[in-house]
């Protein structure tokens, strides 16, 4: 599930926390890393949990309108296509999925306001209206609709982001990636395949076993950055004589340290690839000037 970019970000965040609190031990950082890695898959599961509540909200709205004292013709004969979509039962009736959800105590019932707002937004969209008018339910079409919903209704929802922030310190940054996996799951379900929990690491999805272990990669990266921290700080100071430690942004420092650790620990990864990865990460987690700074320092020190 987790690719190398995500793993680098997780290791970078652990080292960033160490730059802010250098009393942290390697064992504590590794425990933080483990929680952070698992949190992305937990978020994926939590988002999939919303399919049932949103579907039930749609059905409840239609039933309530039909039960009105004087319903309109449209309310009396509503279109139940979305309320009877075929994806919701495939998720909610899957015993493995339900066992996991119960174990993790994920529950959307307390977020009924968000569910109502999500449904209001969905039903206002042209893609939803086109779906309702396209004929009887098919698994493939229902899966495509949920893919569209995940893509358009969840990622930019401020209300959802606030809830995720309250639930986990890791989840907001992982939302886009977790939604990508929700969409992959919809594609698989749409082809009639049963739901399966994705392996935590992308390398574990390679049945041939030809890929290097991603878990070993991220653990080695973190350990190398931690054990070499003071040495890397010294190297950085040598090539930045006009800067002192207090003037270098902590995020830039953590990114450069991770880049140096990766270049030193993994000689099978091209230096250019390593530099590009941390420059890309800097675009999302540091200042506008960081891209050039991180690129310049890493390039100079790795060549040296």
N, C-alpha and C positions, 0 to 999 in steps of 0.2 A: 504493500500500500504506500509506504513512505519512500519517496525517491531521494536521490543524493542531495538535491537542492534543499529539501525540507530538513534532511539530517544535518546539513551544514548550518542551517539557521538554528536548529535546536542546540547544536554544540556552541555556536556563537553566543546564544542567549545565556548559556550556562557560564561561559567565560566572562561575558559582560557582567553577570551577577557577582563573579569573583573580583572583577576590577572595582566593584562598589563595596565589596565586603571580603577582604582578603583573609579573614579568619576562617572562611569556609574550607572544609577539608575536601580531598578528592572523593572520598566516600559520599559526602553530602552532595557534591556536584553530580556524581553518577546517579544518585537516587533522584535528584531533580531532573536529570536527563531522562531517566526511565519514566517518570510521571509525565513529562512533557511529550514523549514519544507515544505513550498509550493514550494520551488525551485527544490526539487527532482522530484516532479511530473511535473513541468514545463520542466525540462530537458527530461523527458520521452516523453513528447509531442513534443518537439523540434526534438528529434531523429526520432520519427515516421514520422515527416514532410519530412525527407530526402528520403523516399521511392519513392515518386512521381518524384522528380528531378533526382534521379539515374536512374529510369526507363525511363524517357524522354531522358536522355543522351544516353542510350543504343539505343533507337529508332532513335535518330538523327544521331548517328554514322553509323547505318546500312543504313539509307536513303541517307546519304552523300556518302557512298561507292557505293551504287547502282547507284547514279547519276553521277559518274565519267565518263570522256570521254571514257575510255576504261576499264570497270570493268572486273574483273575476273569472272569466272563462280560462284565461291562461293559468291562474292560480288553481283552478279546479282540476286542470289537466296539465300538470307541470312536466317539464322535461327532467327525468330522473337519471339521465345518462351519467353525469359526473358523480352523483350520489351513489350510483351503482358501478362505479369504475372497478375494473378487475384487479388493479394493483393493490388496493387496500387490503382485501382478504388474503392475497398472496403474502403480504408482509405480516399482517396481524394474526394469521392462522398458522404461521410457520413456528413449529415448536422450539427450534434452536434460537430463533430471533427472540421469541417471547421469554425464553429462559435467561438469555443474556440481559434483556431489558429489566426483568424482575431483579436479577442479581445486582444490577447497577442502579436500580431504583429510579429509572427515568420515567417521568410522568408529565404529560402535557395538560392534564386537567386543570392545574392551577394557572395555566396561561391561556385561559379561555378568551380573554380580551384580544390577545395577539392572534389567536385562531380566527376570531370573528373578523378582525382587520385583514388578515391574510385572505380569507374567503371573499370579503368585499372587494379587495384589490383584484383578485383572480377573475371574479365574475364581471368586472368592468372592462376586461381586456378583449380585444378583437379575436385573439387566438383562441380564447375560451368560447366565444360565441360561435366561431367557425367549427370548433370541436363539437359543440352541442348539435349543430345542424348537419353533421357529416354521417349520420346513420347509426346503426347499432354499435354497441361496444365491441371492440377487439382488444386483445391484450397488447398488441403492438402499438395501436393508436393511444390507448390509455397510458402506456409507458412513455410515449412521446410527449403527451400532455404534461405528465409529472416532471419530465426533464425540463420542459419549458417553464413550469412553475418554479422549480429549484433555481433555474437560471435567472429568472426575471423578478421573482417576488422575495427571495430570501437574502441574496447577497447585499442588497442596498437598503435593507430594512433597519432603520435606526432602532425601532422597538425591539427587534430580535437581538441586535447587537448589545443593547442594554441588559437584556436577560442573560445572554451568554457571558457578559462581563461579570455579572453577579454570580453565575454558576461556577466559572472557572477562570483563573488568571491566564490560561493558555488559549481559550477558545476563540476569542475575537480574531487573532492573527491567523488562525487555522481555518476560518470559515470558508474562504474561497476554495481551498484544497479539499476540504471535506465535502463541499457541494459537488465538486468534480467527481468524487467517488459515488455520491448519490446518483448522479447522472449515468455513470458507468453501470451502476446496479440496475437502473431503469432499463438501460439497453439490454442487459442480460435477462431481466425478467420479461421484457417484451418479446424475447425469443423463446419464451417458455421454459427457461432454465430455473431451477430452484434457487432460493437465496442461500448464499454462503458467506460466512464471515471472511473478509479479505485478510490474508496474512499481513502482519504488521510491517514487514519489509518487502520491498520490491524484489530483492534477490530470492526471497522465499517463494515467490510466484513462478520462478524458473524451475520447472520440473526436471530439467536436465542436470541441474546443479552446476552449471558452467559459470555462473556469475559469482564473483567474490562476495562474501557475506557483508551485507549492508550494516548489520549490527556490529560486526567486528570493526568495520570502517569508522562508525561514529564513536564507538567506545575508544578506539585507538586515537582518533582525532582529539577527543576531549582530554585524554590522559597526556598526550604529547603537548597540547597547549598548556595544560596545568603544570606539568613538570618542567617545561621549558620557559615558563612565564617570565621569570626574572632575567633570564638570558636574552629573551626576545625584547624585553623592555630596554635592556642595555643596547642591543643592536639598533633599535628604533631611535634611541637618543643619539647614537653616533652619527646617524645620517640626517638628523633634524637638529643641528646645533642651535638654531634660532628658536627652537621650541623647547619648553620644559614640560614635564609630565602633566602638570596641572592645567596646561593650555591645550592639550590634545583631548579631543572629545572621547569619552569613554567608549562609545560605540565604535569609533574609528580604531581605537586601540585594540578592542576585542576582535574586530574584523582582521586587522593586520596580524595579530598574534595567531589567530586560527589559520590564516593563510600561510604564515611561516611554518606553523606546526604541520600543516598538510603537505607543504612542499618538502619538508624534511622527512616526514614519516612515510610518505607514499611516492617513491621514485617511479612508480608505474603510471602516475598521473602527470600529464604534461604540465609544466609550470604555467603555460599560457591559460590552460583550462582552469587551474586553481585561481589564478589572478582574476580572470573574468568572472568566476563564480562569486568571489567576495566583493568585487566591484558591483555586480548586479544586486547583491544583497544590501549593499550600502545605499542603494537608491531608495529602498523602502524603510530602512531603519536608522539612517543618519541624516546629516545636513546636506544641503545642495552642493556644498563644496567638497563633500567627502569622496565622491566618485574619483575625482582627479587625485586627491591626496592619497587615498588607499591604493589606487592603481600605481602611483609614482613610487611610494614607499615599498610596496611589495615587489615591484619590478626591480628596483635598485637592490634590495636586500637578497632576493632570490638569485639574481645574477651574481651578486657578490659571494 
